[in-house]
Amino acid sequence: MSRYIYLGGDAVRREDAVIGVFDLDNTSWSHRTRAFLARAEQEGRVISAAEDIPRSFVLCTDGTVILTQPTPATLARRLDEQERI
């Protein structure tokens, strides 16, 4: 049975389609991360699911990058809660 995670806005992804969830505050200081996000934006692979300033980004197996409002800890907690159900 597939599990899904709600990322905010209209963004929902299957758990197995998520490579990683990254905190923007902790990762955006790196020039490599900034270059990666800039390239993804240029290639049209960035989706914004944040209504306000995004706190994290989610990298998916199809190469999509989703900017989202919830922190990585919140998204991990959502997955954890689903596992217990």
Backbone as CSV, one residue per row, in Angstrom:
resi,resn,N_x,N_y,N_z,CA_x,CA_y,CA_z,C_x,C_y,C_z
1,MET,0.838,-1.176,0.000,0.000,0.000,0.000,0.889,1.247,0.000
2,SER,0.631,2.145,-0.912,1.414,3.374,-1.019,0.992,4.374,0.042
3,ARG,1.984,5.051,0.590,1.714,6.140,1.532,2.015,7.449,0.826
4,TYR,1.228,8.455,1.160,1.364,9.766,0.554,1.699,10.786,1.630
5,ILE,2.370,11.848,1.212,2.695,12.929,2.135,2.184,14.234,1.541
6,TYR,1.486,14.989,2.383,0.974,16.295,1.994,2.078,17.317,2.223
7,LEU,2.457,18.034,1.148,3.566,18.976,1.216,3.117,20.425,1.334
8,GLY,1.837,20.677,1.191,1.312,22.028,1.255,0.690,22.416,-0.073
9,GLY,-0.196,23.385,-0.048,-0.874,23.810,-1.273,-1.586,22.641,-1.922
10,ASP,-1.336,22.430,-3.200,-1.906,21.289,-3.917,-0.920,20.147,-4.068
11,ALA,0.203,20.209,-3.390,1.277,19.230,-3.574,1.142,18.038,-2.624
12,VAL,0.971,16.883,-3.227,0.944,15.610,-2.518,1.822,14.657,-3.325
13,ARG,2.684,13.921,-2.660,3.557,12.973,-3.350,3.546,11.647,-2.618
14,ARG,3.776,10.590,-3.395,3.956,9.278,-2.765,5.270,9.294,-2.006
15,GLU,5.283,8.637,-0.879,6.481,8.614,-0.042,7.681,8.065,-0.805
16,ASP,7.479,7.039,-1.619,8.607,6.450,-2.335,9.091,7.308,-3.503
17,ALA,8.393,8.411,-3.803,8.824,9.336,-4.848,9.674,10.470,-4.278
18,VAL,9.841,10.487,-2.971,10.617,11.544,-2.304,12.029,11.043,-2.035
19,ILE,13.006,11.754,-2.604,14.412,11.422,-2.350,14.854,12.018,-1.024
20,GLY,14.469,13.278,-0.783,14.880,13.925,0.453,14.138,15.210,0.696
21,VAL,14.144,15.616,1.959,13.538,16.871,2.392,14.665,17.686,3.021
22,PHE,14.826,18.931,2.543,15.963,19.739,2.942,15.512,21.080,3.501
23,ASP,16.126,21.480,4.583,15.853,22.757,5.227,16.538,23.870,4.428
24,LEU,15.783,24.831,3.946,16.353,25.908,3.135,17.331,26.774,3.921
25,ASP,17.052,27.024,5.198,17.961,27.844,6.000,19.328,27.186,6.137
26,ASN,19.348,25.882,6.300,20.613,25.174,6.519,21.336,24.812,5.231
27,THR,20.632,24.706,4.122,21.275,24.264,2.884,21.558,25.382,1.895
28,SER,20.815,26.477,1.974,20.965,27.515,0.949,22.237,28.343,1.101
29,TRP,22.981,28.185,2.170,24.248,28.896,2.302,25.288,28.307,1.359
30,SER,25.110,27.059,0.948,26.059,26.402,0.058,25.870,26.876,-1.383
31,HIS,26.962,27.244,-2.033,26.861,27.678,-3.423,26.392,26.539,-4.320
32,ARG,26.677,25.298,-3.961,26.228,24.152,-4.761,24.716,23.989,-4.692
33,THR,24.160,24.164,-3.517,22.705,24.073,-3.380,22.034,25.212,-4.127
34,ARG,22.556,26.410,-3.994,21.985,27.550,-4.719,22.060,27.328,-6.223
35,ALA,23.180,26.794,-6.706,23.329,26.513,-8.140,22.353,25.426,-8.583
36,PHE,22.184,24.398,-7.758,21.245,23.327,-8.071,19.822,23.867,-8.178
37,LEU,19.413,24.672,-7.197,18.062,25.227,-7.211,17.864,26.201,-8.374
38,ALA,18.884,26.991,-8.689,18.790,27.921,-9.818,18.632,27.160,-11.132
39,ARG,19.383,26.084,-11.284,19.279,25.283,-12.513,17.916,24.607,-12.614
40,ALA,17.431,24.069,-11.501,16.105,23.443,-11.500,15.037,24.463,-11.873
41,GLU,15.182,25.685,-11.391,14.246,26.762,-11.720,14.304,27.082,-13.214
42,GLN,15.491,27.195,-13.764,15.660,27.491,-15.193,15.070,26.395,-16.063
43,GLU,15.159,25.163,-15.598,14.656,24.018,-16.357,13.166,23.778,-16.128
44,GLY,12.547,24.591,-15.286,11.112,24.469,-15.034,10.728,23.289,-14.159
45,ARG,11.653,22.848,-13.303,11.383,21.701,-12.441,10.994,22.089,-11.021
46,VAL,10.864,23.395,-10.753,10.530,23.860,-9.408,9.040,24.173,-9.332
47,ILE,8.405,23.616,-8.300,6.994,23.868,-8.017,6.926,24.513,-6.637
48,SER,6.215,25.612,-6.533,6.047,26.247,-5.234,4.715,25.837,-4.632
49,ALA,4.788,25.170,-3.484,3.592,24.786,-2.741,3.475,25.629,-1.483
50,ALA,4.314,26.656,-1.383,4.332,27.521,-0.203,3.533,28.783,-0.481
51,GLU,2.647,29.107,0.438,1.880,30.338,0.315,2.669,31.534,0.826
52,ASP,3.685,31.274,1.611,4.538,32.305,2.189,5.983,31.929,1.857
53,ILE,6.926,32.430,2.589,8.335,32.110,2.357,8.550,30.616,2.628
54,PRO,9.107,29.880,1.666,9.317,28.444,1.885,10.383,28.186,2.938
55,ARG,10.177,27.127,3.690,11.139,26.742,4.725,11.962,25.529,4.321
56,SER,11.447,24.776,3.354,12.161,23.575,2.938,11.896,23.294,1.468
57,PHE,12.700,22.391,0.934,12.419,21.912,-0.410,12.499,20.401,-0.420
58,VAL,11.685,19.819,-1.290,11.580,18.372,-1.409,12.080,17.998,-2.795
59,LEU,13.026,17.076,-2.866,13.540,16.578,-4.127,12.873,15.245,-4.412
60,CYS,12.266,15.141,-5.593,11.536,13.932,-5.970,12.299,13.130,-7.019
61,THR,11.943,11.863,-7.151,12.644,10.963,-8.066,12.533,11.392,-9.522
62,ASP,11.496,12.137,-9.874,11.344,12.597,-11.262,12.125,13.891,-11.524
63,GLY,12.901,14.356,-10.537,13.703,15.558,-10.694,12.994,16.833,-10.285
64,THR,11.736,16.719,-9.897,10.969,17.874,-9.450,11.469,18.346,-8.089
65,VAL,11.514,19.650,-7.926,11.855,20.268,-6.641,10.621,21.031,-6.188
66,ILE,10.128,20.695,-5.005,8.927,21.341,-4.475,9.319,22.210,-3.288
67,LEU,9.059,23.508,-3.414,9.277,24.436,-2.300,8.046,24.382,-1.419
68,THR,8.245,24.196,-0.134,7.114,23.996,0.758,7.274,24.761,2.062
69,GLN,6.158,25.088,2.662,6.120,25.853,3.907,6.518,25.037,5.139
70,PRO,6.021,23.801,5.291,6.371,23.046,6.505,7.872,22.766,6.584
71,THR,8.366,22.715,7.804,9.776,22.390,8.031,9.993,20.893,7.774
72,PRO,11.239,20.489,7.564,11.516,19.060,7.416,11.034,18.239,8.613
73,ALA,11.134,18.798,9.810,10.672,18.087,11.004,9.164,17.844,10.951
74,THR,8.411,18.825,10.480,6.964,18.677,10.365,6.618,17.601,9.336
75,LEU,7.301,17.613,8.206,7.041,16.611,7.179,7.408,15.210,7.667
76,ALA,8.502,15.094,8.403,8.886,13.795,8.975,7.843,13.314,9.978
77,ARG,7.309,14.241,10.768,6.277,13.892,11.748,5.016,13.395,11.038
78,ARG,4.658,14.012,9.919,3.490,13.572,9.155,3.671,12.130,8.672
79,LEU,4.860,11.808,8.205,5.129,10.443,7.764,5.096,9.483,8.942
80,ASP,5.643,9.911,10.053,5.665,9.103,11.257,4.249,8.778,11.735
81,GLU,3.391,9.777,11.700,2.003,9.587,12.136,1.276,8.613,11.214
82,GLN,1.539,8.686,9.916,0.917,7.757,8.970,1.357,6.340,9.237
83,GLU,2.619,6.171,9.609,3.160,4.843,9.865,2.468,4.186,11.048
84,ARG,2.098,4.982,12.034,1.447,4.449,13.238,0.000,4.067,12.997
85,ILE,-0.607,4.633,11.952,-2.042,4.358,11.692,-2.227,2.992,11.128
